[in-house]
Amino acid sequence: DTAVSQTPKYLVTQMGNDKSIKCEQNLGHDTMYWYKQDSKKFLKIMFSYNNKELIINETVPNRFSPKSPDKAHLNLHINSLELGDSAVYFCASSQDARVQNIQYFGAGTRLSVL
Amino acid sequence: AQSVTQLGSHVSVSEGALVLLRCNYSSSVPPYLFWYVQYPNQGLQLLLKYTTGATLVKGINGFEAEFKKSETSFHLTKPSAHMSDAAEYFCAVSDNNDYKLSFGAGTTVTVRA
């Protein structure tokens, strides 16, 4: 039973389209994250939610909008996709927002914008 | 703000040889330090972490790391590499001044038979 699951695994789309990535965790954690991993494998935090409340919002274009309907789910919607959005997006969760906690990652969503 | 530098983007070792991956951090307050591993087409998983206490930390799969405050380092070692250790390794740092984890650029490990 997968702890942090993301869908879809692969997403290929045209520039200008809008797309969503879904994430669910069954660990009972309070905190969830979105990370972007670029083509050089550099991993950077985008957003974090704790109990459905946004606590980290890094310098991300406002075309990216996270939504947390409940603490087990954190979705990422991207408007007007650009070539530079091509990357692997990882969802993660941790027990709570304390920074010393382990983060558990999903398998990633590979987004290709053509 | 904290940051991490991983020396060497690519390390190649022979099976059975020592694996040494270098990580240096900067943090204005006591850091929390992590090593994560990413196998091909998978998410990251924790190898080990240091928060407080003993500076030599043992993790999964025979890996260990030592926190050296004077050197601001947290290098990862494994005495004997297996083929299954081929992966991407990330060092990460956080501290109580920030809610986020900052990752290094990663080190790709290949293991030669």
Contacts between the chains, C-beta under 8 A, distances in Angstrom:
chain1	res1	chain2	res2	distance
A	4	B	43	7.2
A	40	B	105	7.1
A	41	B	38	8.0
A	41	B	88	6.0
A	41	B	105	7.2
A	41	B	106	4.7
A	41	B	108	7.9
A	42	B	103	7.4
A	42	B	105	5.5
A	42	B	106	7.3
A	43	B	44	7.6
A	43	B	90	6.6
A	43	B	103	4.4
A	43	B	106	7.5
A	44	B	103	7.4
A	45	B	100	4.9
A	45	B	101	6.8
A	45	B	102	8.0
A	48	B	99	6.7
A	48	B	100	7.0
A	55	B	99	5.9
A	56	B	99	5.5
A	56	B	100	5.5
A	58	B	100	7.7
A	90	B	43	5.7
A	90	B	44	7.2
A	92	B	43	7.6
A	92	B	44	7.8
A	97	B	99	6.0
A	99	B	32	5.9
A	99	B	94	3.8
A	99	B	95	6.7
A	99	B	96	6.7
A	99	B	98	6.7
A	99	B	99	6.0
A	99	B	100	7.2
A	99	B	101	6.8
A	100	B	32	4.4
A	100	B	49	7.4
A	100	B	51	4.6
A	100	B	94	7.0
A	102	B	34	7.9
A	102	B	46	5.0
A	102	B	49	6.8
A	103	B	44	7.7
A	103	B	46	7.6
A	103	B	101	6.6
A	104	B	45	7.8
A	105	B	36	8.0
A	105	B	43	3.3
A	105	B	44	4.5
A	105	B	45	6.9
A	106	B	43	5.1
A	107	B	41	7.2
A	107	B	42	5.6
A	107	B	43	4.9
A	108	B	41	7.7
A	108	B	42	7.6
A	108	B	43	5.7
